[in-house]
């Protein structure tokens, strides 16, 4: 069965980067899941990643699109031919029943009341969800700036050979390994190479720092929102609990029990 996003979606976008199949996209007016790309994370996790990070639990099973584990893993293999899904691939059908790591199955008896989570517990849960999402970010490292090799075509024999970037200093003589013809590095060539590498590395570092800062800011906002929601819910439950106590007290106070004295005229009598 494919996963769908219910109409209560708040468009937070937390689910989109978690999908291993890029099946989630911004729709009108809420995010949507393409059933042709959804594998319910079979082959990648033993839970559904979108449901694990959704703050309002709207990533749910589509009852109109029932699919077996065999169909889902076949789709995963088709979407990712570069990956090797062995016989022991991850699947919510086999382990965890679709729950995220660290979410144990409930041992409560049927119809047993579920205790309300406190604000600190909700904040801890939100932090765990945020860490799960953050773990998927793997930054690509740039090689050392002097490790690049540049292909150079010999003007004499027209053959291509590689030279390390460190050899392109102004006035340096470079020999072709094929015909042994020499040439020297002009200042404009050195300038173009050094400028390209310098600008590229500075842009790389700046964009990565901005991305990391944005992720950290969004995570902090997410945790703050979840903590605020949990605190408000806890306060509402306290008020409801107090209301139940008052109503029970009122019932007991006005209960007309057998043998209870009642007022008759100016004096009390026993019924």
Backbone torsions as a table, in degrees:
resi	resn	phi	psi	omega
1	UNK	NA	131.2	179.1
2	UNK	-77.0	159.7	178.0
3	UNK	-93.2	147.9	178.1
4	UNK	-131.6	162.7	177.7
5	UNK	-108.4	122.1	-177.2
6	UNK	-72.8	167.1	-175.3
7	UNK	-68.8	-11.9	179.9
8	UNK	-82.0	7.0	179.0
9	UNK	-54.4	136.0	-179.1
10	UNK	-101.3	8.8	176.6
11	UNK	59.1	38.0	178.7
12	UNK	-76.4	-23.9	177.8
13	UNK	79.8	7.7	-177.8
14	UNK	-65.4	-29.6	-174.5
15	UNK	-78.1	-31.8	-170.2
16	UNK	-56.7	-49.9	-177.7
17	UNK	-73.6	-10.8	-176.8
18	UNK	-84.9	-18.6	-176.0
19	UNK	-71.6	122.5	-179.3
20	UNK	-73.2	-9.4	-176.7
21	UNK	-112.4	4.4	-176.4
22	UNK	54.5	40.3	-177.5
23	UNK	-88.2	-10.6	-175.3
24	UNK	-103.1	133.7	179.2
25	UNK	-146.6	163.1	178.7
26	UNK	-74.5	121.7	177.3
27	UNK	-106.2	-161.6	179.9
28	UNK	-126.8	105.2	11.5
29	UNK	-103.9	-1.4	-174.8
30	UNK	-121.4	171.3	176.4
31	UNK	-66.4	149.3	-178.8
32	UNK	-131.8	157.6	177.6
33	UNK	-115.9	126.9	177.8
34	UNK	-79.0	112.8	-177.4
35	UNK	-63.8	-20.7	179.0
36	UNK	-75.3	-15.8	179.9
37	UNK	-110.2	-15.6	-176.4
38	UNK	-77.2	130.0	175.0
39	UNK	-119.0	12.7	-175.2
40	UNK	54.1	28.5	179.7
41	UNK	64.8	13.7	174.7
42	UNK	-62.5	131.3	-175.9
43	UNK	97.7	-16.0	-177.9
44	UNK	-120.6	-43.3	-177.7
45	UNK	-139.0	164.0	171.9
46	UNK	-98.2	25.9	175.7
47	UNK	-154.3	168.8	178.0
48	UNK	-93.1	116.6	-172.4
49	UNK	-62.3	-38.3	-178.4
50	UNK	-64.5	-42.0	179.5
51	UNK	-67.3	-30.5	-177.7
52	UNK	-68.1	-31.1	-176.2
53	UNK	-103.6	-6.2	-177.5
54	UNK	-68.6	121.7	-177.2
55	UNK	-75.4	-14.7	-178.0
56	UNK	-120.8	9.7	173.7
57	UNK	55.5	51.5	178.9
58	UNK	-109.5	2.1	173.3
59	UNK	-86.6	99.6	-170.1
60	UNK	-125.7	169.2	178.7
61	UNK	-71.4	136.1	176.2
62	UNK	-85.7	107.7	-176.3
63	UNK	-67.0	-15.6	-178.9
64	UNK	-94.1	4.5	-178.3
65	UNK	-139.3	77.6	-177.4
66	UNK	-87.2	125.4	-179.6
67	UNK	-135.4	144.8	-178.8
68	UNK	-84.9	168.4	177.3
69	UNK	-61.4	-37.7	-179.7
70	UNK	-61.9	-41.7	179.5
71	UNK	-66.2	-40.9	-176.4
72	UNK	-69.3	-41.7	-180.0
73	UNK	-70.9	-31.4	176.0
74	UNK	-64.8	-38.4	177.8
75	UNK	-67.1	-40.0	178.7
76	UNK	-61.4	-41.5	179.3
77	UNK	-66.4	-34.7	178.9
78	UNK	-70.9	-38.6	-178.9
79	UNK	-74.9	-27.2	-175.9
80	UNK	-128.8	69.6	-178.7
81	UNK	-64.3	-18.3	-179.1
82	UNK	-79.4	-11.2	-177.1
83	UNK	-100.7	150.6	179.5
84	UNK	-108.2	104.0	177.9
85	UNK	-92.7	105.6	-179.8
86	UNK	-74.9	-175.4	-179.0
87	UNK	-69.3	-21.8	-178.1
88	UNK	-102.5	36.4	-178.1
89	UNK	-63.7	155.6	179.4
90	UNK	-67.5	140.1	179.6
91	UNK	-162.6	137.0	177.9
92	UNK	-71.0	-16.1	177.1
93	UNK	-72.4	-19.5	-174.2
94	UNK	-106.0	-27.7	-173.4
95	UNK	-151.5	136.0	172.4
96	UNK	80.6	-13.8	179.5
97	UNK	51.6	41.3	174.5
98	UNK	84.4	3.6	-179.8
99	UNK	-87.2	152.9	176.6
100	UNK	-73.2	159.1	178.5
101	UNK	-55.9	139.1	178.7
102	UNK	85.9	2.6	178.6
103	UNK	-107.7	88.7	-176.2
104	UNK	-69.5	153.1	177.5
105	UNK	-67.4	145.7	-177.6
106	UNK	-71.7	135.4	178.6
107	UNK	-101.5	8.7	-177.9
108	UNK	-70.8	150.3	178.7
109	UNK	-70.4	157.8	178.4
110	UNK	-56.4	138.4	178.9
111	UNK	67.2	6.9	178.0
112	UNK	-73.4	140.4	179.8
113	UNK	-66.3	138.7	179.6
114	UNK	-92.8	124.2	-179.1
115	UNK	-64.9	141.6	-178.6
116	UNK	-73.6	141.4	178.9
117	UNK	-78.6	138.3	178.0
118	UNK	-78.9	168.1	-179.9
119	UNK	-60.4	-44.3	177.5
120	UNK	-61.4	-38.3	179.5
121	UNK	-65.7	-40.5	179.0
122	UNK	-65.1	-38.8	178.5
123	UNK	-65.3	-39.4	178.4
124	UNK	-65.1	-39.1	178.2
125	UNK	-63.9	-43.0	179.3
126	UNK	-62.9	-39.0	178.8
127	UNK	-64.0	-39.8	179.2
128	UNK	-64.3	-41.2	178.2
129	UNK	-64.1	-42.1	-179.6
130	UNK	-64.4	-40.7	178.7
131	UNK	-64.6	-35.0	177.8
132	UNK	-62.2	-44.0	179.4
133	UNK	-67.4	-39.2	-177.2
134	UNK	-67.4	-28.3	-176.2
135	UNK	-65.3	-19.1	-177.4
136	UNK	-82.8	-4.3	-178.8
137	UNK	-88.2	112.9	177.8
138	UNK	-119.3	111.1	-178.2
139	UNK	-79.7	135.8	177.6
140	UNK	-80.8	130.8	-178.6
141	UNK	-90.3	137.2	174.8
142	UNK	-77.8	143.2	174.6
143	UNK	-71.7	162.0	176.1
144	UNK	-54.0	142.4	-172.4
145	UNK	-62.4	-26.3	-179.8
146	UNK	-93.1	10.7	-178.4
147	UNK	-95.8	-3.2	-177.6
148	UNK	-74.1	143.8	171.7
149	UNK	-111.5	139.9	-176.2
150	UNK	-116.5	126.3	177.4
151	UNK	-71.3	133.6	-177.3
152	UNK	-128.9	127.0	179.5
153	UNK	-94.3	126.4	-179.0
154	UNK	-72.4	129.2	-178.7
155	UNK	-71.7	-16.4	-177.4
156	UNK	-88.9	-55.4	-176.1
157	UNK	-102.3	-5.1	177.6
158	UNK	66.4	15.3	176.8
159	UNK	-88.7	152.4	-179.2
160	UNK	-102.8	133.5	174.1
161	UNK	-138.7	157.2	-177.4
162	UNK	-99.2	142.4	176.2
163	UNK	-130.0	138.2	177.3
164	UNK	-66.0	147.3	-176.1
165	UNK	-59.9	-26.6	-180.0
166	UNK	-67.2	-19.0	-179.9
167	UNK	-79.2	-10.0	-176.0
168	UNK	-93.3	51.0	173.2
169	UNK	-91.4	151.8	-174.8
170	UNK	-59.4	126.8	177.7
171	UNK	86.5	-6.0	-179.4
172	UNK	-69.9	140.4	-180.0
173	UNK	-94.4	129.5	179.9
174	UNK	-116.2	130.7	-179.5
175	UNK	-104.0	138.2	175.4
176	UNK	-76.1	126.7	-179.4
177	UNK	-72.5	-10.5	-177.5
178	UNK	-91.9	-49.3	-177.5
179	UNK	-115.2	-3.3	177.9
180	UNK	64.9	17.6	174.6
181	UNK	-74.0	143.8	-177.2
182	UNK	-107.7	154.9	173.0
183	UNK	-147.2	160.4	179.4
184	UNK	-120.4	156.0	-175.1
185	UNK	-84.0	122.5	177.1
186	UNK	-84.2	161.7	-176.5
187	UNK	-65.1	-33.0	-178.6
188	UNK	-69.1	-34.6	177.9
189	UNK	-67.0	-45.3	177.6
190	UNK	-60.2	-41.1	-179.2
191	UNK	-63.4	-45.4	-178.3
192	UNK	-62.6	-42.7	-178.5
193	UNK	-66.4	-49.8	-177.6
194	UNK	-65.0	-39.6	179.7
195	UNK	-65.6	-43.2	179.0
196	UNK	-59.5	-49.3	-178.1
197	UNK	-66.3	-43.5	-178.9
198	UNK	-61.4	-48.9	-179.1
199	UNK	-64.9	-39.2	-178.8
200	UNK	-65.7	-43.1	-178.7
201	UNK	-69.2	-39.5	178.4
202	UNK	-65.6	-41.5	177.9
203	UNK	-63.9	-41.6	179.3
204	UNK	-59.1	-50.5	-178.2
205	UNK	-64.0	-40.3	-178.8
206	UNK	-65.3	-46.5	-178.0
207	UNK	-66.3	-37.7	178.9
208	UNK	-67.1	-40.3	178.6
209	UNK	-64.9	-41.0	178.9
210	UNK	-66.2	-39.8	179.0
211	UNK	-63.9	-45.4	-179.7
212	UNK	-63.9	-39.5	179.4
213	UNK	-65.9	-40.0	178.9
214	UNK	-65.4	-41.7	177.8
215	UNK	-61.5	-42.3	-179.3
216	UNK	-66.8	-39.5	178.8
217	UNK	-65.4	-43.9	179.4
218	UNK	-65.2	-37.0	178.8
219	UNK	-66.1	-41.6	179.0
220	UNK	-63.8	-41.6	178.4
221	UNK	-64.7	-39.2	178.8
222	UNK	-62.8	-46.3	-179.8
223	UNK	-64.5	-40.0	179.7
224	UNK	-64.5	-41.5	179.7
225	UNK	-65.9	-43.1	179.6
226	UNK	-64.2	-40.6	179.3
227	UNK	-64.8	-39.5	179.0
228	UNK	-65.5	-42.4	178.5
229	UNK	-63.3	-41.6	-179.5
230	UNK	-65.4	-41.4	179.9
231	UNK	-64.6	-41.3	179.4
232	UNK	-65.4	-40.4	179.6
233	UNK	-66.5	-40.8	178.7
234	UNK	-63.2	-41.1	179.0
235	UNK	-64.7	-39.4	178.6
236	UNK	-65.1	-38.6	178.1
237	UNK	-66.0	-37.2	177.5
238	UNK	-61.9	-41.6	178.8
239	UNK	-66.0	-40.8	178.1
240	UNK	-64.1	-38.4	178.9
241	UNK	-64.4	-42.0	178.5
242	UNK	-65.3	-36.0	178.0
243	UNK	-64.5	-41.6	178.2
244	UNK	-61.6	-41.5	179.4
245	UNK	-62.1	-44.7	-179.2
246	UNK	-63.0	-41.9	-179.0
247	UNK	-67.1	-38.5	176.4
248	UNK	-65.8	-40.0	177.5
249	UNK	-61.9	-39.9	-179.2
250	UNK	-66.2	-39.7	178.5
251	UNK	-63.1	-45.5	-179.9
252	UNK	-65.6	-35.1	-177.3
253	UNK	-71.7	-31.8	-176.3
254	UNK	-104.0	9.7	-178.3
255	UNK	-70.5	127.8	-178.2
256	UNK	-90.8	79.5	-176.2
257	UNK	-76.4	152.3	177.0
258	UNK	-63.5	134.0	-179.6
259	UNK	85.6	0.0	179.9
260	UNK	-72.4	131.9	179.1
261	UNK	-65.1	141.0	177.0
262	UNK	-129.2	157.0	-174.5
263	UNK	-84.0	127.1	178.0
264	UNK	-130.1	112.4	-175.3
265	UNK	67.2	-126.6	-178.1
266	UNK	-100.0	1.8	-177.1
267	UNK	-134.5	162.1	178.6
268	UNK	-88.8	144.3	175.1
269	UNK	-131.4	164.0	177.3
270	UNK	-98.0	134.6	179.6
271	UNK	-78.3	NA	NA
